[in-house]
Each structure stands twice: as C-alpha cells, then as structure tokens.
Amino acid sequence: MLTVRKFATAASVAVLGLVFATETFAADVTWNVSVWGKRRAFTEHIEYLAEKVAEKTGGKFEIKIAYGEALSKSRENLDGISFGAFEMAQICASYHADKNPTLTVLELPFLGVEDLDAEVKVSEAVYQHPAVKKDLARWNAQVLMPSPMPQYNFIGNGDAPKSPKDFEGMRVRALGGIGNLMSAIGAVPTTVTASETYQAMESGTVRAASFAPHAHLAFKTVEVGTWWTANMNPGTVQCPVVVNTDAYNALPDDFRKALDETVPAAVDHYLATYAKVYDKWWPELEKRNIQQIKFSAEDLAALRAKAAPIYDQWIKDMDAKGIPGQELLDLVHSTLGN
C-alpha cells in the first residue's frame, strides 16, 4: 500500500534544568519491497535503487526492503502486489507459471543467451510486448527492471553423471523450461523454492539442484554437493522486479522520475556486482573438492535437440490461452540475433 505520511513528533527532555527538543520527520512516501532469502547479488539492484532514490529525493521517498519472506512467501509475491499488500517485489515466473505465462518464454531451454548483457536486452524487449503488459496487468503489476541471471547448472551429490543420460530417474530441483528439459531426458524435476532447496538436498528429497552460481552460494547447496555440471547451461529463470501499478501511478512526478531514472544505473550495479560472484565461486568449488563435470559436444548437441519439442508445446499452450506464443518466441530469437 502507498503510505503517505507528513507529520512531526516533538519530545522534550529536561536535563540539568535545560530543555532539549528533537523533531523527526518521516518520509513522504514509503514503499515496501518483498524479497526472499538474504541480501545477495540477486538483490543488489534493489538495494542500489533504494539508496539512490532516497538520495535524489532528500529522503522523502523511502524504499524499505524486507528479506526472508517477512512480507510474503516467494510464491505469493505476485498476489501481494495485486492487492497492494506491498508496492514492489521480486517474482520468479516459474514459481507461478499459470499467473504470468508470457514471461515463461524467457525460461525456455537453450535460447542462446550468451551473457548477462544479452539477458537484460532480451528481457526488456519481452517486457515491452503488449501481451506481457496485459498479462501482468491482471495482477495490477508492471515490470520495473530485470534480475538477469546467467545460465543455470546443477550441483548434486551421490554418483556424478558421466553424461546427461545418467540423470534418468534422478529427482532434481529444476524450474520452468529447465524442468521441461530434464523431464525430456528422464529426470524427475520438482519446483522446490530457493529457500527450501538446501533442506531438500540434505534430506535426499532431491539429489541435484539447478541454480545460478550466486544462489548455490547464498542457499548453501554448495555445502551439500559433491559434483557440478560446469558446461550444461540448460537455461535460466526469469525473476523481474515488479511494482504495483496503482502505487506507481500515485507517485508524485518527481518521485516517479527519480525511480525511473535510477533503474538503468541499478541494473549496471547489479551486473558489476554479479561479475564478482565468480571471484568466490571457483575457489569455493576447489576448496570443497567438488567435481566439475563437463559433458561432450555430442552430449550437449543431443540436449539441445530436446528443446524443439518443448518450444512447440509451449507455443501450443500459449495459443490455448489466447497468447501469441510464436510471436513472443520470435521476438526472443530476433533480439538475440538467432
């Protein structure tokens, strides 16, 4: 909900016969942000945004970030946005694919996204498509900025897979298009949330989990894994930052300008922060003696061949919902130059 407060409190304290008065002014506008886990590379653009918006508005526009699902469970952030329980949140499309089907085009496997800059470019192109805007408008939501993530890979325990065929029958934490790909090669994907993954691996509920490197570190799957697929690169998950449309439209013009103009710098800060993740990632793998699995070119080609039927089924599913699936997929490929 949009909180507008214009008040002052005064307190007087007598000390040695002297009276001291203090006056504190609250922010004119306060926005609450719902995220999960803890502060990490994945949330650094929100942290930067909050800091710089406060600076630009003289502290009159405060963005308060709530971690650890304090405001909402990660799977329910879009619902909270819809009825104004908070003004901003990170969401992951595959946590609730039925609620934001258009965004799942960015979670299809083997799209050919080479780096985070390309991920930003293709995400922003998709966000501007009318079908995507209409899709999110059902939840009184609109995208503020992407949370670009590199290609996922699996950390697992037990016998290390020598080829993708060894995933057959293995229970894995895999979402969206990655989950569809793993099903196609005989694995058993589950949609365990990030916060639940460590326990799922430790208890044996799943044997392997797909994450970007920062999340393997943040959610400690690296502590229960013995092997890592160094070059599988099956895809990634789409987790934008969204805002409540009513709250956004209710902002004073100068506050909205401060917010919008800070977004590009916030994304740049995110990218710079994420680059530093790898300074920790490789040493962590070596320290823990985690075996790095590299599949052959033939194995990877066989995996990519599994993507075409997944694309076809996704388009059919979108068509059944009245969503221009082929148009969205073509937009992705054209933006990436595929």
C-alpha positions as CSV (number, residue, x, y, z in Angstrom):
1,M,0.0,0.0,0.0
2,L,1.2,3.5,-0.6
3,T,2.0,5.2,2.7
4,V,1.9,8.9,2.7
5,R,3.0,10.5,6.0
6,K,3.5,14.2,6.8
7,F,3.9,14.7,10.4
8,A,6.4,15.6,13.1
9,T,6.9,14.4,16.6
10,A,8.5,16.5,19.3
11,A,9.9,15.3,22.6
12,S,11.2,17.5,25.3
13,V,13.6,16.2,27.9
14,A,14.8,18.3,30.9
15,V,18.4,17.8,31.8
16,L,20.1,20.0,34.5
17,G,17.3,22.5,34.0
18,L,17.7,22.7,30.3
19,V,15.0,21.5,27.8
20,F,16.1,19.9,24.6
21,A,13.6,19.4,21.8
22,T,14.0,16.9,19.0
23,E,12.0,16.7,15.9
24,T,11.9,13.8,13.4
25,F,10.2,13.9,10.0
26,A,9.1,10.7,8.4
27,A,9.4,10.0,4.6
28,D,6.6,11.5,2.5
29,V,6.3,8.2,0.6
30,T,7.3,4.7,1.9
31,W,7.3,1.7,-0.4
32,N,7.7,-1.8,1.0
33,V,9.6,-4.5,-1.1
34,S,9.1,-8.2,-0.6
35,V,12.0,-10.5,-1.4
36,W,13.2,-13.8,0.0
37,G,16.4,-15.2,1.3
38,K,19.0,-12.6,2.3
39,R,20.9,-9.8,0.7
40,R,23.0,-11.1,-2.2
41,A,24.0,-10.4,-5.8
42,F,20.4,-11.2,-6.8
43,T,19.0,-8.3,-4.8
44,E,21.8,-5.7,-5.2
45,H,19.9,-3.7,-7.9
46,I,17.1,-3.2,-5.4
47,E,19.5,-2.1,-2.7
48,Y,21.1,0.3,-5.0
49,L,17.7,1.6,-6.2
50,A,16.6,2.2,-2.6
51,E,19.8,4.1,-1.7
52,K,19.9,6.3,-4.7
53,V,16.2,7.2,-4.8
54,A,16.4,8.2,-1.2
55,E,19.4,10.4,-2.0
56,K,17.7,12.0,-5.0
57,T,14.5,12.8,-3.0
58,G,16.2,14.0,0.1
59,G,15.0,11.0,2.0
60,K,11.3,11.8,1.2
61,F,10.9,8.6,-0.9
62,E,11.9,5.6,1.2
63,I,12.1,2.1,-0.2
64,K,12.2,-0.5,2.6
65,I,13.4,-4.0,1.7
66,A,12.0,-6.9,3.6
67,Y,14.1,-10.2,3.4
68,G,13.4,-13.7,4.4
69,E,9.8,-13.8,3.3
70,A,8.9,-11.3,6.1
71,L,6.1,-9.8,4.0
72,S,5.1,-12.7,1.8
73,K,6.1,-16.2,0.7
74,S,8.1,-16.1,-2.5
75,R,5.4,-17.9,-4.4
76,E,2.8,-15.3,-3.3
77,N,4.6,-12.1,-4.1
78,L,2.6,-11.5,-7.2
79,D,-0.6,-12.0,-5.3
80,G,0.6,-9.5,-2.7
81,I,1.4,-7.0,-5.4
82,S,-2.1,-7.4,-6.9
83,F,-4.0,-6.3,-3.8
84,G,-1.4,-3.7,-2.6
85,A,0.0,-5.6,0.4
86,F,3.3,-4.0,-0.7
87,E,4.4,-1.9,-3.6
88,M,7.4,-3.7,-5.0
89,A,8.6,-7.4,-5.2
90,Q,10.8,-9.8,-6.9
91,I,9.0,-12.7,-8.6
92,C,10.1,-15.7,-10.5
93,A,7.9,-16.7,-13.4
94,S,8.3,-20.4,-12.9
95,Y,7.1,-20.1,-9.2
96,H,3.6,-19.5,-10.6
97,A,3.8,-20.0,-14.4
98,D,0.0,-20.0,-14.7
99,K,-0.1,-16.5,-13.3
100,N,2.4,-15.0,-15.7
101,P,2.6,-17.3,-18.7
102,T,4.0,-14.7,-21.1
103,L,7.2,-14.4,-19.0
104,T,7.9,-18.1,-19.3
105,V,9.2,-17.6,-22.8
106,L,12.4,-16.4,-21.2
107,E,12.7,-19.6,-19.3
108,L,12.7,-21.9,-22.3
109,P,15.9,-24.0,-22.6
110,F,18.8,-23.3,-24.9
111,L,17.6,-19.9,-26.1
112,G,21.2,-18.8,-26.9
113,V,21.7,-16.2,-24.3
114,E,25.4,-15.7,-24.1
115,D,25.9,-13.3,-21.2
116,L,24.0,-11.1,-18.7
117,D,24.0,-8.1,-21.0
118,A,22.1,-10.2,-23.6
119,E,19.8,-11.4,-20.8
120,V,19.0,-7.8,-19.9
121,K,18.4,-6.9,-23.6
122,V,16.1,-9.8,-24.3
123,S,14.2,-9.4,-21.0
124,E,13.5,-5.7,-21.6
125,A,12.3,-6.4,-25.2
126,V,9.8,-9.0,-23.9
127,Y,8.6,-6.7,-21.1
128,Q,7.5,-4.2,-23.7
129,H,5.4,-6.6,-25.6
130,P,1.7,-5.7,-25.3
131,A,0.8,-9.3,-24.4
132,V,3.2,-9.3,-21.5
133,K,1.9,-6.0,-20.2
134,K,-1.6,-7.3,-20.5
135,D,-0.7,-10.5,-18.7
136,L,0.8,-8.6,-15.7
137,A,-1.9,-6.0,-15.6
138,R,-4.3,-8.8,-14.5
139,W,-2.3,-8.6,-11.2
140,N,-2.2,-4.8,-11.1
141,A,1.5,-5.2,-11.8
142,Q,4.2,-3.9,-14.2
143,V,7.9,-4.7,-14.6
144,L,10.3,-2.2,-13.2
145,M,13.6,-3.9,-14.0
146,P,15.0,-7.4,-14.7
147,S,17.1,-9.5,-12.4
148,P,19.3,-11.1,-15.0
149,M,20.9,-14.4,-14.2
150,P,23.4,-16.5,-16.0
151,Q,22.8,-20.0,-17.3
152,Y,21.9,-22.4,-14.5
153,N,23.9,-25.6,-13.7
154,F,23.4,-28.4,-11.3
155,I,25.1,-29.2,-8.1
156,G,24.4,-32.7,-6.8
157,N,25.5,-35.5,-4.6
158,G,26.0,-39.2,-5.0
159,D,27.3,-40.7,-8.2
160,A,28.3,-38.0,-10.6
161,P,26.6,-38.2,-14.0
162,K,29.1,-39.0,-16.8
163,S,26.5,-37.9,-19.4
164,P,23.0,-36.4,-19.4
165,K,21.6,-39.9,-19.7
166,D,22.7,-40.5,-16.1
167,F,20.0,-38.0,-14.9
168,E,17.4,-40.6,-15.8
169,G,15.2,-41.2,-12.7
170,M,17.1,-38.6,-10.7
171,R,15.0,-36.2,-8.6
172,V,16.2,-32.7,-9.3
173,R,15.3,-29.1,-8.4
174,A,14.6,-27.6,-11.8
175,L,12.0,-25.0,-12.7
176,G,10.4,-23.7,-15.9
177,G,12.0,-24.7,-19.2
178,I,14.9,-26.4,-17.4
179,G,12.4,-28.6,-15.7
180,N,10.8,-29.5,-19.0
181,L,14.2,-30.3,-20.4
182,M,15.1,-32.5,-17.5
183,S,11.8,-34.4,-17.9
184,A,12.6,-34.9,-21.5
185,I,15.9,-36.7,-20.6
186,G,14.1,-38.8,-17.9
187,A,14.9,-36.9,-14.7
188,V,12.1,-36.1,-12.2
189,P,12.0,-32.3,-11.7
190,T,10.5,-30.7,-8.7
191,T,9.6,-27.0,-8.2
192,V,11.2,-26.6,-4.8
193,T,11.7,-22.9,-3.9
194,A,15.2,-21.5,-3.5
195,S,14.8,-21.2,0.3
196,E,13.7,-24.9,0.6
197,T,16.5,-26.3,-1.6
198,Y,19.2,-26.9,0.9
199,Q,17.0,-28.9,3.1
200,A,15.6,-30.9,0.1
201,M,19.2,-31.8,-0.9
202,E,20.3,-32.6,2.6
203,S,17.3,-34.8,3.3
204,G,17.6,-36.6,0.0
205,T,14.3,-35.3,-1.4
206,V,16.2,-34.2,-4.4
207,R,19.7,-35.3,-5.5
208,A,20.6,-32.2,-7.5
209,A,19.6,-28.6,-7.8
210,S,19.9,-26.1,-10.7
211,F,20.8,-22.5,-9.8
212,A,23.0,-19.7,-10.9
213,P,26.3,-19.6,-9.0
214,H,25.3,-16.8,-6.7
215,A,22.3,-18.9,-5.5
216,H,24.3,-22.0,-5.0
217,L,26.4,-19.9,-2.6
218,A,23.6,-18.0,-1.0
219,F,21.4,-21.0,-0.4
220,K,24.3,-23.2,0.6
221,T,23.7,-26.1,-1.9
222,V,27.5,-25.9,-2.4
223,E,27.8,-27.3,1.1
224,V,25.9,-30.5,0.4
225,G,27.1,-31.1,-3.2
226,T,29.9,-33.3,-4.5
227,W,29.7,-32.5,-8.2
228,W,28.7,-29.7,-10.5
229,T,27.8,-29.6,-14.2
230,A,30.3,-27.0,-15.5
231,N,29.0,-26.7,-19.1
232,M,25.4,-28.0,-19.2
233,N,24.0,-24.4,-19.4
234,P,20.4,-25.5,-20.0
235,G,18.7,-22.2,-19.4
236,T,17.8,-19.8,-16.6
237,V,14.9,-18.5,-14.6
238,Q,13.1,-15.1,-15.2
239,C,12.8,-13.2,-12.0
240,P,11.9,-9.5,-12.6
241,V,11.2,-6.8,-10.1
242,V,7.6,-5.7,-10.4
243,V,5.6,-2.8,-8.9
244,N,2.0,-2.3,-8.0
245,T,0.6,-0.1,-10.9
246,D,-1.7,1.9,-8.7
247,A,1.2,2.8,-6.3
248,Y,3.4,3.7,-9.3
249,N,0.8,5.9,-10.8
250,A,0.2,7.6,-7.4
251,L,3.8,8.7,-7.0
252,P,4.4,12.4,-7.3
253,D,6.0,13.2,-10.7
254,D,9.5,14.0,-9.2
255,F,9.5,10.7,-7.2
256,R,8.5,8.7,-10.2
257,K,11.2,10.4,-12.3
258,A,13.8,9.6,-9.6
259,L,12.7,6.0,-9.6
260,D,12.6,5.5,-13.4
261,E,15.9,7.3,-14.0
262,T,17.7,5.2,-11.4
263,V,16.7,1.9,-12.9
264,P,19.5,1.7,-15.6
265,A,22.2,2.5,-13.1
266,A,20.7,-0.1,-10.7
267,V,20.9,-2.7,-13.4
268,D,24.5,-1.7,-14.2
269,H,25.4,-2.0,-10.5
270,Y,23.8,-5.5,-10.4
271,L,25.9,-6.6,-13.4
272,A,29.1,-5.3,-11.8
273,T,28.2,-7.0,-8.5
274,Y,27.4,-10.3,-10.2
275,A,30.8,-10.3,-12.0
276,K,32.4,-10.5,-8.6
277,V,30.4,-13.7,-7.7
278,Y,32.8,-15.7,-9.8
279,D,35.8,-14.5,-7.7
280,K,34.2,-16.5,-4.9
281,W,32.7,-19.3,-7.0
282,W,35.7,-21.1,-8.4
283,P,37.7,-21.1,-5.2
284,E,34.7,-22.4,-3.3
285,L,34.4,-25.4,-5.7
286,E,38.1,-26.1,-5.3
287,K,38.0,-25.7,-1.6
288,R,35.2,-28.2,-1.2
289,N,36.7,-30.7,-3.8
290,I,33.5,-30.5,-5.8
291,Q,34.0,-32.5,-9.1
292,Q,33.4,-30.4,-12.2
293,I,31.5,-32.3,-14.8
294,K,32.0,-31.3,-18.4
295,F,29.8,-33.0,-21.0
296,S,31.0,-33.8,-24.5
297,A,30.0,-31.7,-27.5
298,E,27.9,-34.7,-28.7
299,D,26.0,-34.9,-25.4
300,L,25.3,-31.1,-25.5
301,A,24.0,-31.3,-29.0
302,A,21.7,-34.1,-28.0
303,L,20.4,-32.0,-25.2
304,R,19.8,-29.0,-27.5
305,A,17.8,-31.3,-29.8
306,K,15.4,-31.8,-26.9
307,A,14.5,-28.1,-26.9
308,A,12.5,-28.0,-30.2
309,P,9.6,-30.2,-29.0
310,I,9.5,-28.1,-25.8
311,Y,9.2,-24.9,-27.8
312,D,6.4,-26.4,-29.9
313,Q,4.4,-27.5,-26.8
314,W,4.9,-24.1,-25.2
315,I,3.5,-22.4,-28.2
316,K,0.5,-24.7,-28.2
317,D,-0.1,-24.0,-24.5
318,M,0.1,-20.2,-25.1
319,D,-2.2,-20.4,-28.1
320,A,-4.8,-22.2,-25.9
321,K,-4.6,-19.2,-23.5
322,G,-5.0,-16.7,-26.3
323,I,-1.4,-15.6,-26.0
324,P,0.8,-15.1,-29.2
325,G,3.4,-17.7,-28.2
326,Q,5.1,-17.9,-31.6
327,E,5.3,-14.1,-31.7
328,L,6.9,-13.9,-28.3
329,L,9.4,-16.7,-29.2
330,D,10.3,-14.9,-32.4
331,L,10.8,-11.7,-30.5
332,V,13.3,-13.5,-28.3
333,H,15.2,-15.0,-31.2
334,S,15.3,-11.8,-33.2
335,T,16.5,-9.8,-30.2
336,L,19.3,-12.3,-29.6
337,G,20.1,-12.4,-33.3
338,N,19.4,-16.1,-33.6
